[in-house]
Amino acid sequence: MQTFNFFADSRRFHSAILALIGSVAALEANAWEYRHRLVISGTPATSDVAQAAYSFKPTTWAPRYATLVFSISGKPAWANFNTQTGQLAGTPTTTNVGKYSNIVITVSDGPSTASLSPFSISVTSPVPTNTPPTISGQPPTSVNVGATYTFTPTASDSANRALTFGIQNAPSWATFNTSTGQVSGTPSATYAGTYSNIVISVSDGTASASLTAFSIAVNQISNGSATVNWTPPTSNSDGSALTNLAGYRIHYGTASNSLTQSVQVANVGLTSYTLTNLTGGAWYFGVSAFTTSGQESALSNVASKQIQ
C-alpha cells in the first residue's frame, strides 16, 4: 500500500509558488524600468563652414509627464544652447575656424540622466567667391569698303587679375588682339556684306563676361564715275531733217543686256554727261535721243567701263 507525505509535498508546492511570485515581480520591475527609462539620441553634424548656420536638436524618449532639463559641456563659444529643447545652434565667423571637441549634450528628468556620445564640430573657412570681370563698349555696326574698322572694349577685374579676351564669329577681314580685345581691319570690296553674331568676351581665368552679340555691315560705297560721249543726231530714221530734238537718255547697268538705270539730259546742246556714284565693277552704257513729241530713237552701240 502506497503512502503520501502530505507535508513534504506541501512544502515543495509552497516553494514553487514563491518562486513564481518572485519571477512575476522581477518582470514587473523590468517593465517599470523600461517604461521609465530616459533616452537621448541623434547624430549631430560634425562640420560647418564659417558664416553658415549650424543647428542640432537631439531626440529624447522619457516617462510621461517628466520634465526634462538639458545641459551641455564643451559648448563652442560661437554657439547657443537651449536647456529646454537641447538645441545647439549658432553661426561661426571666420575667426572661429577650428575644431571643437568633446561636446556632450545631457538630458535629465530628475531621477536619471542620459547623454549623447561626445562629438566634435570642425569649422572651416568658406571657399572664396570670384567676381566675374566686367566688359562694356558700343562697337560700330558698319564700315565702308576700303575704310578702317576698329573697336576696343573696356574691361576690368575687381581683383586686378590678368585678363584675356576672346571672340566668336570674327569677320575674315579683321584681326583680333587677345590682350586688349581690339578688333580691327580694312575690308575690300570682296568682303561687302553683313557679318552677324559677333561676340567679344573677357576672362580672368576663372570667370568670364561677354558683350551682347553685334553685327558689322561692310557697305559697298558708290564713288566711281564714267563720262558718256555722243554725237547729236541731225536726221530722222527716214532720212528727213530732225527739227524737234528735245534731249537724250543715257541707259546704264552692270550687264550689257540689262541697262536698268537711266538719266535724262534735256539740253540738246550737250554731247557728254558724267555719271557718278558707281560701285566697283563693270558698267555698260548706251544713249538714245527723244523728240518733243515723245518719240525715242533706238539705242546706240553699248560701251563699257571697269570701275575700280
C-alpha positions as a printed NumPy array, in Angstrom:
array([[   0.   ,    0.   ,    0.   ],
       [   1.427,    3.401,   -1.155],
       [   1.544,    6.325,    1.224],
       [   1.991,   10.086,    0.559],
       [   3.998,   12.602,    2.556],
       [   1.498,   15.471,    2.588],
       [   3.755,   17.838,    4.45 ],
       [   6.772,   17.35 ,    2.105],
       [   4.619,   17.903,   -0.97 ],
       [   3.071,   20.979,    0.603],
       [   6.494,   22.488,    1.224],
       [   7.543,   21.91 ,   -2.387],
       [   4.322,   23.498,   -3.657],
       [   4.799,   26.496,   -1.408],
       [   8.384,   26.969,   -2.695],
       [   7.197,   26.839,   -6.305],
       [   4.54 ,   29.465,   -5.634],
       [   7.121,   31.757,   -4.039],
       [   9.46 ,   31.298,   -6.98 ],
       [   6.67 ,   32.178,   -9.428],
       [   5.756,   35.263,   -7.45 ],
       [   9.422,   36.322,   -7.495],
       [   9.603,   35.935,  -11.273],
       [   6.452,   37.99 ,  -11.768],
       [   7.841,   40.707,   -9.506],
       [  11.11 ,   40.744,  -11.449],
       [   9.245,   41.051,  -14.759],
       [   7.141,   43.89 ,  -13.409],
       [  10.283,   45.618,  -12.159],
       [  11.949,   45.279,  -15.54 ],
       [   8.82 ,   46.543,  -17.279],
       [   8.656,   49.524,  -14.949],
       [  12.32 ,   50.265,  -15.586],
       [  11.759,   50.082,  -19.35 ],
       [   8.69 ,   52.327,  -19.211],
       [  10.556,   54.853,  -17.112],
       [  13.889,   54.722,  -18.94 ],
       [  15.317,   58.096,  -20.182],
       [  16.827,   58.003,  -23.701],
       [  18.575,   60.674,  -25.805],
       [  19.606,   60.135,  -29.433],
       [  20.577,   61.938,  -32.615],
       [  23.533,   62.394,  -34.946],
       [  24.941,   65.919,  -34.786],
       [  26.757,   67.335,  -37.817],
       [  30.488,   67.295,  -37.238],
       [  31.436,   70.078,  -39.638],
       [  30.337,   73.563,  -40.621],
       [  31.571,   76.398,  -42.817],
       [  32.247,   79.807,  -41.346],
       [  29.335,   82.208,  -41.9  ],
       [  26.93 ,   79.264,  -42.379],
       [  24.34 ,   78.457,  -39.698],
       [  24.776,   75.319,  -37.585],
       [  21.903,   73.617,  -35.767],
       [  21.344,   70.321,  -33.976],
       [  18.483,   69.219,  -31.75 ],
       [  18.538,   65.768,  -30.079],
       [  15.596,   63.397,  -29.848],
       [  14.518,   62.144,  -26.416],
       [  12.304,   59.404,  -25.009],
       [  11.159,   59.887,  -21.401],
       [   8.415,   58.836,  -18.981],
       [   5.095,   60.557,  -19.418],
       [   4.77 ,   63.868,  -17.606],
       [   8.528,   64.015,  -16.934],
       [  10.114,   67.479,  -17.007],
       [  13.33 ,   67.398,  -18.988],
       [  16.289,   69.69 ,  -18.488],
       [  19.183,   69.714,  -20.921],
       [  22.791,   70.655,  -20.302],
       [  25.984,   70.742,  -22.335],
       [  29.694,   70.57 ,  -21.795],
       [  32.355,   71.647,  -24.257],
       [  29.983,   74.131,  -25.942],
       [  31.655,   76.2  ,  -28.687],
       [  31.809,   79.904,  -27.838],
       [  30.033,   80.846,  -31.073],
       [  27.009,   78.627,  -30.329],
       [  23.907,   78.997,  -28.149],
       [  22.291,   76.178,  -26.177],
       [  18.631,   75.779,  -25.247],
       [  18.224,   73.998,  -21.883],
       [  14.553,   73.23 ,  -22.6  ],
       [  14.983,   71.593,  -26.014],
       [  18.657,   70.643,  -26.131],
       [  19.162,   72.545,  -29.366],
       [  22.707,   73.67 ,  -30.159],
       [  22.761,   76.436,  -32.766],
       [  24.891,   79.305,  -33.992],
       [  26.757,   80.833,  -36.911],
       [  30.546,   80.753,  -36.642],
       [  32.585,   83.53 ,  -38.215],
       [  35.932,   83.275,  -39.947],
       [  37.589,   83.96 ,  -36.589],
       [  36.011,   80.738,  -35.25 ],
       [  37.703,   78.457,  -37.773],
       [  38.986,   75.357,  -35.95 ],
       [  37.93 ,   72.103,  -34.282],
       [  35.698,   71.987,  -31.181],
       [  35.994,   68.616,  -29.439],
       [  34.394,   66.644,  -26.599],
       [  30.974,   68.25 ,  -26.844],
       [  28.464,   66.342,  -24.701],
       [  24.713,   67.02 ,  -24.514],
       [  22.928,   65.586,  -21.475],
       [  19.261,   65.324,  -20.508],
       [  17.806,   64.798,  -17.031],
       [  14.295,   64.087,  -15.774],
       [  15.364,   64.461,  -12.133],
       [  15.919,   60.844,  -11.033],
       [  18.005,   59.876,  -14.06 ],
       [  20.216,   61.301,  -16.785],
       [  21.269,   60.284,  -20.275],
       [  23.953,   61.68 ,  -22.571],
       [  24.929,   61.579,  -26.212],
       [  28.358,   60.262,  -27.084],
       [  30.962,   63.071,  -27.188],
       [  31.245,   64.681,  -30.613],
       [  33.269,   67.377,  -32.376],
       [  32.473,   70.217,  -34.782],
       [  35.112,   71.337,  -37.286],
       [  34.613,   74.867,  -38.643],
       [  36.334,   75.511,  -41.983],
       [  36.906,   78.683,  -43.982],
       [  34.437,   79.441,  -46.786],
       [  35.582,   78.928,  -50.357],
       [  36.428,   82.346,  -51.839],
       [  33.965,   83.52 ,  -54.461],
       [  35.223,   85.086,  -57.66 ],
       [  33.502,   88.17 ,  -59.022],
       [  33.445,   87.974,  -62.84 ],
       [  35.246,   90.71 ,  -64.784],
       [  33.226,   93.429,  -66.489],
       [  33.258,   94.377,  -70.156],
       [  31.499,   97.242,  -71.912],
       [  31.518,   99.323,  -75.084],
       [  29.454,  100.095,  -78.181],
       [  31.085,   98.579,  -81.28 ],
       [  30.407,  100.346,  -84.619],
       [  27.967,   98.311,  -86.673],
       [  29.058,   99.382,  -90.161],
       [  32.132,  100.254,  -92.226],
       [  32.603,  101.252,  -95.847],
       [  34.693,   99.209,  -98.24 ],
       [  38.26 ,  100.486,  -98.104],
       [  37.806,  102.216,  -94.727],
       [  39.421,  101.072,  -91.458],
       [  37.234,   99.486,  -88.797],
       [  38.419,   99.418,  -85.184],
       [  36.831,   98.77 ,  -81.804],
       [  38.367,   98.153,  -78.372],
       [  36.104,   97.269,  -75.421],
       [  36.612,   98.495,  -71.867],
       [  37.206,   95.716,  -69.319],
       [  38.219,   95.471,  -65.663],
       [  38.527,   92.949,  -62.829],
       [  37.83 ,   93.773,  -59.189],
       [  40.748,   91.59 ,  -58.051],
       [  43.098,   93.028,  -60.705],
       [  43.631,   89.592,  -62.254],
       [  45.187,   89.317,  -65.703],
       [  42.529,   89.414,  -68.408],
       [  42.377,   87.51 ,  -71.678],
       [  39.981,   88.357,  -74.491],
       [  38.261,   86.084,  -76.958],
       [  35.951,   86.482,  -79.962],
       [  33.35 ,   84.372,  -81.715],
       [  32.395,   84.758,  -85.39 ],
       [  35.148,   87.27 ,  -86.156],
       [  34.932,   88.684,  -89.714],
       [  37.508,   87.09 ,  -92.019],
       [  38.877,   90.516,  -92.972],
       [  39.521,   91.515,  -89.342],
       [  42.275,   90.774,  -86.813],
       [  41.733,   90.345,  -83.072],
       [  44.036,   91.186,  -80.141],
       [  43.606,   88.754,  -77.236],
       [  45.428,   91.127,  -74.862],
       [  43.249,   94.187,  -75.483],
       [  40.09 ,   92.837,  -77.112],
       [  40.574,   95.105,  -80.13 ],
       [  39.025,   94.011,  -83.418],
       [  40.241,   95.894,  -86.484],
       [  40.638,   95.618,  -90.223],
       [  40.091,   97.228,  -93.634],
       [  37.621,   95.269,  -95.753],
       [  37.961,   95.331,  -99.52 ],
       [  35.079,   95.229, -101.997],
       [  35.095,   91.422, -101.993],
       [  34.05 ,   91.461,  -98.317],
       [  30.924,   93.589,  -98.824],
       [  28.064,   92.161,  -96.773],
       [  26.914,   91.731,  -93.17 ],
       [  28.829,   89.783,  -90.509],
       [  26.469,   88.741,  -87.7  ],
       [  26.521,   87.311,  -84.162],
       [  29.976,   88.617,  -83.275],
       [  30.693,   88.137,  -79.543],
       [  33.698,   89.568,  -77.674],
       [  34.378,   88.064,  -74.231],
       [  36.869,   88.564,  -71.408],
       [  38.109,   86.06 ,  -68.802],
       [  40.15 ,   86.32 ,  -65.61 ],
       [  40.961,   82.616,  -65.729],
       [  38.029,   81.593,  -63.553],
       [  35.017,   83.645,  -64.617],
       [  34.121,   85.438,  -67.826],
       [  31.803,   88.102,  -69.23 ],
       [  30.704,   88.991,  -72.763],
       [  29.385,   91.883,  -74.77 ],
       [  25.99 ,   91.497,  -76.386],
       [  26.3  ,   89.92 ,  -79.828],
       [  26.565,   92.506,  -82.624],
       [  26.887,   92.734,  -86.419],
       [  29.132,   94.658,  -88.793],
       [  27.796,   95.663,  -92.208],
       [  30.502,   96.228,  -94.818],
       [  28.989,   98.737,  -97.259],
       [  29.96 ,   98.888, -100.911],
       [  30.373,  102.617, -101.495],
       [  29.495,  104.273, -104.81 ],
       [  32.406,  106.558, -105.661],
       [  33.144,  105.592, -109.255],
       [  32.267,  107.718, -112.3  ],
       [  32.062,  107.39 , -116.072],
       [  31.718,  110.052, -118.786],
       [  29.483,  109.126, -121.699],
       [  30.052,  110.98 , -125.035],
       [  27.786,  111.009, -128.103],
       [  27.236,  112.789, -131.395],
       [  23.89 ,  114.636, -131.664],
       [  21.616,  113.214, -134.413],
       [  20.64 ,  115.518, -137.328],
       [  18.106,  113.408, -139.193],
       [  15.233,  111.061, -138.547],
       [  15.376,  107.375, -139.374],
       [  13.622,  108.05 , -142.711],
       [  16.368,  110.484, -143.743],
       [  14.335,  113.653, -143.164],
       [  15.809,  116.52 , -141.206],
       [  15.455,  116.3  , -137.393],
       [  13.855,  119.568, -136.303],
       [  12.268,  118.728, -132.94 ],
       [  15.089,  117.158, -130.908],
       [  14.29 ,  117.534, -127.18 ],
       [  17.139,  115.717, -125.427],
       [  18.876,  112.425, -124.642],
       [  18.518,  109.46 , -122.339],
       [  21.555,  107.615, -121.023],
       [  20.82 ,  103.994, -120.167],
       [  23.288,  102.069, -117.984],
       [  23.663,   98.983, -115.842],
       [  26.02 ,   96.226, -114.698],
       [  25.151,   93.907, -117.613],
       [  25.198,   94.735, -121.334],
       [  21.757,   93.237, -121.822],
       [  20.266,   94.785, -118.674],
       [  20.621,   98.571, -118.684],
       [  18.155,   99.046, -115.842],
       [  19.068,  102.597, -114.857],
       [  18.717,  105.805, -116.871],
       [  19.195,  109.531, -116.655],
       [  17.553,  112.147, -118.895],
       [  19.545,  115.009, -120.378],
       [  17.158,  117.748, -121.544],
       [  19.842,  120.027, -123.031],
       [  20.157,  119.235, -126.774],
       [  23.396,  121.166, -126.934],
       [  25.271,  118.728, -124.666],
       [  27.397,  115.963, -126.187],
       [  28.645,  114.333, -122.95 ],
       [  27.48 ,  113.525, -119.438],
       [  29.29 ,  112.199, -116.366],
       [  27.6  ,  109.539, -114.255],
       [  28.729,  109.337, -110.609],
       [  28.226,  107.118, -107.561],
       [  29.06 ,  103.957, -109.466],
       [  30.16 ,  100.953, -107.448],
       [  33.195,   98.913, -108.361],
       [  32.912,   96.522, -111.297],
       [  31.959,   96.585, -114.962],
       [  29.334,   99.08 , -116.158],
       [  27.647,   99.333, -119.565],
       [  26.229,  102.458, -121.275],
       [  24.003,  103.356, -124.232],
       [  22.383,  106.593, -125.448],
       [  19.055,  107.335, -127.163],
       [  17.509,  110.614, -128.37 ],
       [  13.919,  111.761, -127.908],
       [  11.801,  114.41 , -129.606],
       [   9.373,  116.997, -128.333],
       [   6.516,  114.689, -129.391],
       [   7.831,  111.92 , -127.124],
       [   9.297,  109.675, -129.788],
       [  12.58 ,  107.959, -128.812],
       [  15.26 ,  106.625, -131.08 ],
       [  16.852,  103.205, -130.965],
       [  19.697,  102.697, -128.502],
       [  23.193,  103.465, -129.666],
       [  26.014,  100.983, -129.534],
       [  26.72 ,   99.851, -125.956],
       [  30.023,  100.918, -124.42 ],
       [  31.56 ,   99.722, -121.144],
       [  33.921,  100.83 , -118.378],
       [  35.541,   98.993, -115.463],
       [  35.05 ,  100.956, -112.248],
       [  37.758,  100.442, -109.604]])
